[in-house]
Amino acid sequence: MYEQLFSYIKRYSKSSLTADDEALIKASLQPKKLKKKELFLKQGNICQFTGFIIKGAMRQYSIDNAGNEHIIQLALENWWMVDRESYLMKTPSVYNIDAWEDTELLTLGADDLERLLEIPAIKEMFWNMNQSSFIASQKRLNNSIVLPAMERYEQLLKSYPDFLQRFPQHIIASYLGITKETLSRVRSKLFQK
């Protein structure tokens, strides 16, 4: 379980982990299992943990006054899931995070994060990961503002093809900021090409 995380750290960091570093990481991250649709974070609660997904799929979403879900983030194996604002600022979350499939993850509390950031490889990994995440968020925001639905779907297909295999169409539509009907038309046109 931890080997998957160690591989991830190596991918995002040029610094090596010592045996002591690995022991501290293992002591700081706790395994957790979630059943499909089980909440990792409930709207209104403070996000106490970030989770590294070992197996499964998760989603982060808000619910508007009409009861409609708006997908903010989708995540699969080797992704981190957290409401960053709530986790770091200790504020109530405006999001729900749940498991879309039965999910296994390693969870890290904020206090343990501070300790782990003293490890050069962890600090470098989080820096690089945050940079990548910020760039991806900017691209997604820009795409949702300037691209028509067809091009948004094509970008998703190109960047995250696994999402289309693991999440149902209504979740994909919400993630893209379009209706299920629009997504159905987009997919029809795309497959007619």
C-alpha positions in Angstrom: 0.0 0.0 0.0 2.8 2.4 0.9 4.9 1.4 -2.0 2.4 3.1 -4.3 2.8 6.3 -2.4 6.6 6.0 -2.4 6.6 5.6 -6.1 4.4 8.7 -6.4 6.9 10.7 -4.2 9.8 9.6 -6.4 7.9 10.8 -9.5 7.3 14.3 -8.1 10.7 14.7 -6.2 14.3 14.5 -7.1 15.2 14.0 -3.4 15.5 10.5 -2.1 13.7 9.1 0.9 15.7 7.6 3.8 14.6 4.6 5.8 13.7 7.0 8.6 11.7 9.1 6.2 9.7 6.1 5.0 9.1 5.0 8.6 7.8 8.5 9.5 5.5 8.5 6.4 4.1 5.1 7.3 3.5 6.4 10.9 1.8 9.6 9.6 -0.5 8.2 6.9 -3.3 5.9 8.0 -5.1 3.5 5.7 -8.8 4.1 5.3 -11.5 2.3 3.3 -14.6 3.9 2.0 -17.6 2.1 0.5 -19.2 3.4 -2.7 -21.0 6.7 -2.0 -19.6 6.9 1.6 -18.6 10.4 2.5 -15.0 11.4 3.1 -16.0 15.0 3.9 -19.5 16.4 4.5 -20.4 20.0 3.5 -20.2 22.2 6.6 -17.5 20.1 8.4 -13.9 21.1 8.5 -11.7 18.9 6.3 -9.4 17.0 8.7 -7.6 14.8 6.2 -6.1 14.7 2.8 -6.2 11.3 1.1 -3.9 9.6 -1.3 -6.0 7.2 -3.4 -4.5 3.7 -3.6 -7.5 2.1 -5.3 -10.9 3.5 -6.3 -12.5 6.7 -7.5 -13.7 9.8 -5.7 -15.5 13.1 -6.4 -15.7 16.5 -4.8 -18.9 18.5 -5.4 -21.1 21.2 -4.2 -24.9 21.2 -4.1 -26.9 24.3 -5.1 -30.1 25.5 -3.6 -32.1 23.5 -6.1 -30.4 20.3 -5.0 -28.2 20.0 -8.2 -24.7 18.6 -7.8 -21.8 20.5 -9.3 -18.6 18.4 -9.7 -15.5 20.3 -8.7 -13.0 17.5 -8.9 -12.7 13.8 -9.9 -9.9 11.6 -8.8 -8.6 8.1 -9.3 -5.7 6.1 -8.2 -2.5 8.0 -7.4 -4.4 11.3 -6.9 -4.8 13.3 -3.7 -8.3 14.3 -2.6 -8.9 17.2 -0.2 -10.8 20.4 0.2 -7.6 22.4 0.4 -9.2 25.6 1.7 -11.0 23.8 4.6 -7.9 21.6 5.3 -5.4 24.4 5.5 -7.6 27.3 6.8 -9.6 25.1 9.2 -12.9 26.5 7.8 -16.2 24.7 7.2 -16.2 23.1 3.8 -18.7 24.1 1.1 -18.1 20.7 -0.6 -18.9 17.1 -0.1 -16.3 14.5 -1.0 -17.3 10.9 -1.5 -16.2 7.6 -2.9 -17.7 6.9 -6.3 -16.3 3.3 -6.1 -15.2 1.3 -3.1 -12.0 3.2 -2.3 -8.8 2.6 -0.4 -6.7 5.5 0.6 -3.9 6.7 2.9 -5.1 9.7 5.0 -2.9 12.5 6.3 -4.0 14.9 9.1 -2.9 18.5 8.9 -0.6 18.2 12.0 1.1 15.2 10.5 1.5 17.2 7.2 3.6 19.9 9.0 5.9 17.2 10.3 6.3 15.5 6.9 7.1 18.8 5.2 10.4 18.7 7.0 11.4 15.8 4.7 12.9 17.3 1.6 11.4 14.8 -0.8 7.9 15.4 0.7 8.3 19.2 0.5 9.4 19.0 -3.1 6.6 16.6 -4.0 4.0 18.8 -2.5 5.5 21.9 -4.3 5.5 20.2 -7.7 2.1 18.6 -7.2 0.6 22.0 -6.2 2.1 23.6 -9.2 0.7 20.9 -11.5 -2.7 21.2 -9.8 -2.8 24.9 -10.1 -2.0 24.8 -13.8 -4.6 22.1 -14.4 -7.2 24.2 -12.5 -6.4 27.3 -14.6 -6.7 25.3 -17.8 -10.0 23.8 -16.7 -11.4 27.2 -15.7 -10.3 28.7 -19.0 -11.8 25.8 -21.0 -15.1 26.2 -19.2 -15.2 29.9 -20.1 -14.0 29.9 -23.7 -14.5 26.4 -25.2 -17.8 25.1 -26.5 -19.1 21.8 -25.1 -17.6 19.7 -27.9 -14.1 21.0 -27.3 -14.4 20.6 -23.5 -15.3 17.0 -24.0 -12.5 16.4 -26.4 -10.0 18.0 -23.9 -11.3 15.7 -21.2 -11.0 12.7 -23.5 -7.4 13.6 -24.3 -6.3 14.6 -20.8 -8.2 12.1 -18.6 -9.6 9.2 -20.7 -9.9 7.0 -17.6 -12.6 9.4 -16.2 -14.9 8.4 -19.1 -14.5 4.7 -18.2 -15.0 5.1 -14.4 -17.6 7.8 -14.0 -21.2 7.8 -15.5 -22.2 10.4 -18.0 -24.2 12.6 -15.6 -21.0 13.0 -13.5 -19.0 13.8 -16.6 -21.6 16.3 -17.7 -21.5 18.1 -14.3 -17.7 18.1 -14.3 -17.8 19.7 -17.8 -20.5 22.2 -16.7 -23.0 21.0 -19.3 -26.3 19.2 -19.2 -26.6 15.4 -19.7 -28.6 16.2 -22.9 -25.8 18.4 -24.2 -23.2 15.7 -23.4 -25.3 13.1 -25.2 -25.4 15.4 -28.3 -21.7 16.0 -28.1 -20.9 12.3 -27.9 -23.2 11.5 -30.8 -21.5 14.1 -33.0 -18.1 13.0 -32.0 -18.8 9.4 -32.8 -20.3 10.3 -36.2 -17.0 11.9 -37.3 
